[in-house]
């Protein structure tokens, strides 16, 4: 609680904004669960948690200007939020805003805009009635390397991976709308991350450590580790799946681009290596994939919405890719 209070009251901190957004979502989820689950043995403890969350969320929002309450009357952002839900529904699905005040609505709006094409997101950011920082330029810079990764800056592509994994680890406990499709945890479906957060986090960190341990060793072993980590990073999804050119999509793409260095290293060691991200019409790429999953929303019917794992051929061994694809 003490650390939460400190972060929430730090002026001009995007990390404080992320924490406030996550706590607000958690509060709403628990409130809804209390109404739907009767005689649950955890009801009393849940009520205590809700009281603590209420105290935290009542702290002054240091990321906004002192004149916020004077400038904005209650729920002035509601019409903007309603328009956003209508116009951006192909990207965000059937989302419902939970906040009852402008600060909370702005936080939710900015969180949703991380999931839509960057140009569209910037247009909506510009329409907010106060000066909002550009999340695309600032948020990823403010999240430090996660200490669980035991990583230091190397001025190599490993820094990009460390940054991506650290951001994911930061969002996992905060964003209740995240899902995962990591095959090693569940090969048959897409699960809410709230059900598998600990397992997913453990798998992600273990795969990152494997990359660290193999980076200076056998080139093929190192490439396999990179492919496994790339799969874990790209198996974190929203429903509908984020647009490839959104903030989230670009974060994952930047991580995937680091595969090129591992591929070249394996080739330089005398190996024949091919990798192929799988996009386009599902009927055209399904011969290179396995254990794919169908989704009912987002993207174009019949096309791939997310490449969870790239197709790879290392010498004579074929490693199938894996995708999410939109039903017809």
Secondary structure as the mmCIF struct_conf table of DSSP 4:
data_model
#
loop_
_struct_conf.conf_type_id
_struct_conf.id
_struct_conf.beg_label_comp_id
_struct_conf.beg_label_asym_id
_struct_conf.beg_label_seq_id
_struct_conf.end_label_comp_id
_struct_conf.end_label_asym_id
_struct_conf.end_label_seq_id
HELX_RH_AL_P HELX_RH_AL_P1 UNK A 2 UNK A 8
TURN_TY1_P TURN_TY1_P1 UNK A 9 UNK A 9
BEND BEND1 UNK A 10 UNK A 10
TURN_TY1_P TURN_TY1_P2 UNK A 11 UNK A 12
HELX_RH_AL_P HELX_RH_AL_P2 UNK A 14 UNK A 36
TURN_TY1_P TURN_TY1_P3 UNK A 38 UNK A 39
TURN_TY1_P TURN_TY1_P4 UNK A 41 UNK A 42
HELX_RH_AL_P HELX_RH_AL_P3 UNK A 43 UNK A 57
TURN_TY1_P TURN_TY1_P5 UNK A 58 UNK A 58
BEND BEND2 UNK A 59 UNK A 59
TURN_TY1_P TURN_TY1_P6 UNK A 62 UNK A 63
BEND BEND3 UNK A 64 UNK A 64
TURN_TY1_P TURN_TY1_P7 UNK A 66 UNK A 67
HELX_RH_AL_P HELX_RH_AL_P4 UNK A 68 UNK A 71
TURN_TY1_P TURN_TY1_P8 UNK A 74 UNK A 77
HELX_RH_AL_P HELX_RH_AL_P5 UNK A 78 UNK A 87
TURN_TY1_P TURN_TY1_P9 UNK A 88 UNK A 88
HELX_RH_AL_P HELX_RH_AL_P6 UNK A 89 UNK A 92
BEND BEND4 UNK A 94 UNK A 94
BEND BEND5 UNK A 100 UNK A 101
HELX_RH_AL_P HELX_RH_AL_P7 UNK A 102 UNK A 113
TURN_TY1_P TURN_TY1_P10 UNK A 114 UNK A 115
BEND BEND6 UNK A 116 UNK A 116
STRN STRN1 UNK A 117 UNK A 117
HELX_RH_AL_P HELX_RH_AL_P8 UNK A 118 UNK A 127
BEND BEND7 UNK A 128 UNK A 130
HELX_RH_AL_P HELX_RH_AL_P9 UNK A 135 UNK A 142
BEND BEND8 UNK A 143 UNK A 143
HELX_LH_PP_P HELX_LH_PP_P1 UNK A 144 UNK A 146
HELX_RH_3T_P HELX_RH_3T_P1 UNK A 147 UNK A 149
BEND BEND9 UNK A 155 UNK A 156
HELX_RH_AL_P HELX_RH_AL_P10 UNK A 157 UNK A 172
TURN_TY1_P TURN_TY1_P11 UNK A 173 UNK A 174
TURN_TY1_P TURN_TY1_P12 UNK A 176 UNK A 177
STRN STRN2 UNK A 179 UNK A 180
TURN_TY1_P TURN_TY1_P13 UNK A 183 UNK A 185
BEND BEND10 UNK A 187 UNK A 188
STRN STRN3 UNK A 191 UNK A 192
HELX_RH_AL_P HELX_RH_AL_P11 UNK A 193 UNK A 214
TURN_TY1_P TURN_TY1_P14 UNK A 215 UNK A 216
BEND BEND11 UNK A 217 UNK A 217
HELX_RH_AL_P HELX_RH_AL_P12 UNK A 219 UNK A 234
TURN_TY1_P TURN_TY1_P15 UNK A 235 UNK A 235
STRN STRN4 UNK A 236 UNK A 237
BEND BEND12 UNK A 239 UNK A 240
HELX_LH_PP_P HELX_LH_PP_P2 UNK A 241 UNK A 243
TURN_TY1_P TURN_TY1_P16 UNK A 244 UNK A 245
STRN STRN5 UNK A 246 UNK A 246
HELX_RH_AL_P HELX_RH_AL_P13 UNK A 247 UNK A 257
TURN_TY1_P TURN_TY1_P17 UNK A 258 UNK A 258
HELX_RH_AL_P HELX_RH_AL_P14 UNK A 259 UNK A 268
TURN_TY1_P TURN_TY1_P18 UNK A 269 UNK A 270
STRN STRN6 UNK A 273 UNK A 276
BEND BEND13 UNK A 280 UNK A 280
STRN STRN7 UNK A 281 UNK A 281
HELX_RH_AL_P HELX_RH_AL_P15 UNK A 282 UNK A 285
HELX_RH_3T_P HELX_RH_3T_P2 UNK A 286 UNK A 288
STRN STRN8 UNK A 289 UNK A 289
BEND BEND14 UNK A 291 UNK A 291
STRN STRN9 UNK A 293 UNK A 295
BEND BEND15 UNK A 296 UNK A 299
TURN_TY1_P TURN_TY1_P19 UNK A 301 UNK A 302
STRN STRN10 UNK A 303 UNK A 303
STRN STRN11 UNK A 304 UNK A 309
STRN STRN12 UNK A 311 UNK A 314
TURN_TY1_P TURN_TY1_P20 UNK A 315 UNK A 316
STRN STRN13 UNK A 317 UNK A 319
STRN STRN14 UNK A 321 UNK A 321
STRN STRN15 UNK A 322 UNK A 326
#
